[in-house]
């Protein structure tokens, strides 16, 4: 059922140098059901990643997104795949939102051949260029000027779409963010700077890293909007508004007030710099999935049992995907030397013992 | 017909921008000022402000924007007023540009050119006088080109712009005004040089000298002087630091049995060190003398003229090293 109806947005938007959009979002039973299913799938995927990490099937860094799903889902609901998204290293759910699949995610996390970058990028480097997802970046803040560059290219190519550059509250203090924002504003680029404020840059609370943690105001001369990032419908409304602003007037900043349940990465239990009460408080009062569940039940779109069934289905989907990914082989050793260049001109790339291992780059 | 390096670069930019509407130029003072060194002269007037963009003095910001636009499929040419300032943006050159095709398993290629003057100029002291060839040359994913003559400048710039990968294009301020003979072939808009191929600038039989950028001219002058002493020098203009033309270097050394490397950069972990190792690996049994290297002095660049001269390789340094390599060391010790 895709008959539209409107829902009031509970937490007021706050504007900076701009009149906020109306406190109301349009949705439909179909959309709410897809929100519930997609966010539940993301949540279950990240929990499975946690387990795979703990059983040592995932190596290195692994940053989980559970708690922040509404930002991803709300954003996708307002965008098309002509719009670009670029983010940092907490990118699993963004990839899924842009049309990636669960087996690709788990295969990549485990460094397997069927991963979304054939096992070469790992957790922090997912991409889906054909759907407008440009990664997946490991250097805090660097994705933001890259996003402005994508917006520059859209404008250069006269594509009526925008680029959403996502960064955390930690990256919000990076110099290159302000450098690129200045240029984006000078050149009227269709760039939306999206601060996913989960309130901790690794283990540093926002107020210990930012003299002004009002991130939606940090663009100074660039307008900003503060949004309840735990409310997918608020996010959708704000993103729709921001996209239109960016295309017609130039850059805008969104601050998504959100929360991550996991620690910063798998090596962080997430409990030394914040209390367990704080985490459970957010879970009880602001959880993005529970909010949609309540709305669905209130509007009698589905029953408690229907929603439980959906959760069972996505749990099964995730289990099947993990099993499938475990079957995927490791990359062929020849992959070591592939994709160093698009065009290698027959030059030679050397292995550790160059007399034993090297390859001619095509 | 003569052409200076500045005009060679300018004509290459002009022709490639004419040929491909995805090519654009950005950087500090490239537009209204006509280029800090006038390399981009006239391009704003010809191609307009959508394709010739003056940026603020914020390298990390505009370089990131350039790389991002290349992700999307544009072909940016990012000018650094000098490569010294590119250190502000080196994260984008290496982490964002050089590694993305690999990390994305070929999904996102990065067709971008980073260009500008590199190495020592004259009298500008430590922060404005540094060669970055060895730095960028060590990074897989980058291509690093170092033109010497007008022919190099035209042919390599056009190759760099057409290349689908990120190219670091190291020019030299002191060469911009230098004129070189150019053939009709070089002036043709279809002219392009291969990436990864060195050029034998002077054929010789007694000793091989490798050099790049401004030092090619010094090596050629040294070769002339050495001719009078009966030493016949082969001079290799590397043109491409990465890929490095190991084959041409090794073939030459197998013929001459002696090698002197020349560069303006610092000695430790330099281009000369890599070339020496390549010859040790592939042609050790052909060597009749220890490999010699001439490099910039192992100090930050001093300002005073006499000290600066001591910190930059001179022709007599090359002459001395060649004589040493040829065991003609009475005067070359």
HADDOCK unambig.tbl for C-alpha pairs under 7 A between the chains (distance, minus, plus):
assign (segid A and resid 117 and name CA) (segid B and resid 103 and name CA) 6.94 0.50 0.50
assign (segid A and resid 117 and name CA) (segid B and resid 104 and name CA) 5.29 0.50 0.50
assign (segid A and resid 117 and name CA) (segid B and resid 105 and name CA) 5.16 0.50 0.50
assign (segid A and resid 118 and name CA) (segid B and resid 105 and name CA) 6.48 0.50 0.50
assign (segid A and resid 120 and name CA) (segid B and resid 103 and name CA) 5.60 0.50 0.50
assign (segid A and resid 120 and name CA) (segid B and resid 105 and name CA) 6.57 0.50 0.50
assign (segid A and resid 121 and name CA) (segid B and resid 103 and name CA) 4.61 0.50 0.50
assign (segid A and resid 121 and name CA) (segid B and resid 104 and name CA) 6.34 0.50 0.50
assign (segid A and resid 125 and name CA) (segid B and resid 103 and name CA) 6.59 0.50 0.50
assign (segid A and resid 127 and name CA) (segid B and resid 104 and name CA) 6.42 0.50 0.50
assign (segid A and resid 129 and name CA) (segid B and resid 107 and name CA) 6.70 0.50 0.50
assign (segid A and resid 145 and name CA) (segid B and resid 61 and name CA) 5.69 0.50 0.50
assign (segid A and resid 145 and name CA) (segid B and resid 64 and name CA) 4.73 0.50 0.50
assign (segid A and resid 145 and name CA) (segid B and resid 65 and name CA) 5.07 0.50 0.50
assign (segid A and resid 146 and name CA) (segid B and resid 64 and name CA) 4.87 0.50 0.50
assign (segid A and resid 146 and name CA) (segid B and resid 65 and name CA) 5.08 0.50 0.50
assign (segid A and resid 146 and name CA) (segid B and resid 67 and name CA) 6.24 0.50 0.50
assign (segid A and resid 146 and name CA) (segid B and resid 68 and name CA) 3.98 0.50 0.50
assign (segid A and resid 147 and name CA) (segid B and resid 68 and name CA) 6.05 0.50 0.50
assign (segid A and resid 148 and name CA) (segid B and resid 65 and name CA) 5.57 0.50 0.50
assign (segid A and resid 149 and name CA) (segid B and resid 64 and name CA) 6.72 0.50 0.50
assign (segid A and resid 149 and name CA) (segid B and resid 65 and name CA) 3.61 0.50 0.50
assign (segid A and resid 149 and name CA) (segid B and resid 66 and name CA) 5.74 0.50 0.50
assign (segid A and resid 149 and name CA) (segid B and resid 67 and name CA) 6.67 0.50 0.50
assign (segid A and resid 149 and name CA) (segid B and resid 68 and name CA) 4.11 0.50 0.50
assign (segid A and resid 149 and name CA) (segid B and resid 69 and name CA) 4.41 0.50 0.50
assign (segid A and resid 150 and name CA) (segid B and resid 68 and name CA) 4.99 0.50 0.50
assign (segid A and resid 150 and name CA) (segid B and resid 69 and name CA) 4.78 0.50 0.50
assign (segid A and resid 150 and name CA) (segid B and resid 72 and name CA) 6.03 0.50 0.50
assign (segid A and resid 152 and name CA) (segid B and resid 69 and name CA) 6.31 0.50 0.50
assign (segid A and resid 153 and name CA) (segid B and resid 69 and name CA) 4.95 0.50 0.50
assign (segid A and resid 153 and name CA) (segid B and resid 72 and name CA) 6.42 0.50 0.50
assign (segid A and resid 153 and name CA) (segid B and resid 74 and name CA) 6.61 0.50 0.50
assign (segid A and resid 176 and name CA) (segid B and resid 60 and name CA) 5.73 0.50 0.50
assign (segid A and resid 176 and name CA) (segid B and resid 61 and name CA) 5.20 0.50 0.50
assign (segid A and resid 179 and name CA) (segid B and resid 58 and name CA) 6.05 0.50 0.50
assign (segid A and resid 179 and name CA) (segid B and resid 61 and name CA) 4.76 0.50 0.50
assign (segid A and resid 180 and name CA) (segid B and resid 61 and name CA) 4.45 0.50 0.50
assign (segid A and resid 180 and name CA) (segid B and resid 62 and name CA) 6.57 0.50 0.50
assign (segid A and resid 339 and name CA) (segid B and resid 101 and name CA) 5.99 0.50 0.50
assign (segid A and resid 339 and name CA) (segid B and resid 102 and name CA) 4.80 0.50 0.50
assign (segid A and resid 339 and name CA) (segid B and resid 105 and name CA) 5.87 0.50 0.50
assign (segid A and resid 339 and name CA) (segid B and resid 106 and name CA) 5.44 0.50 0.50
assign (segid A and resid 340 and name CA) (segid B and resid 101 and name CA) 6.62 0.50 0.50
assign (segid A and resid 340 and name CA) (segid B and resid 102 and name CA) 5.19 0.50 0.50
assign (segid A and resid 340 and name CA) (segid B and resid 140 and name CA) 6.73 0.50 0.50
assign (segid A and resid 340 and name CA) (segid B and resid 141 and name CA) 5.26 0.50 0.50
assign (segid A and resid 341 and name CA) (segid B and resid 101 and name CA) 6.88 0.50 0.50
assign (segid A and resid 341 and name CA) (segid B and resid 141 and name CA) 5.78 0.50 0.50
assign (segid A and resid 341 and name CA) (segid B and resid 165 and name CA) 6.29 0.50 0.50
assign (segid A and resid 342 and name CA) (segid B and resid 109 and name CA) 6.97 0.50 0.50
assign (segid A and resid 342 and name CA) (segid B and resid 164 and name CA) 6.22 0.50 0.50
assign (segid A and resid 342 and name CA) (segid B and resid 165 and name CA) 6.25 0.50 0.50
assign (segid A and resid 343 and name CA) (segid B and resid 164 and name CA) 6.87 0.50 0.50
assign (segid A and resid 347 and name CA) (segid B and resid 243 and name CA) 6.16 0.50 0.50
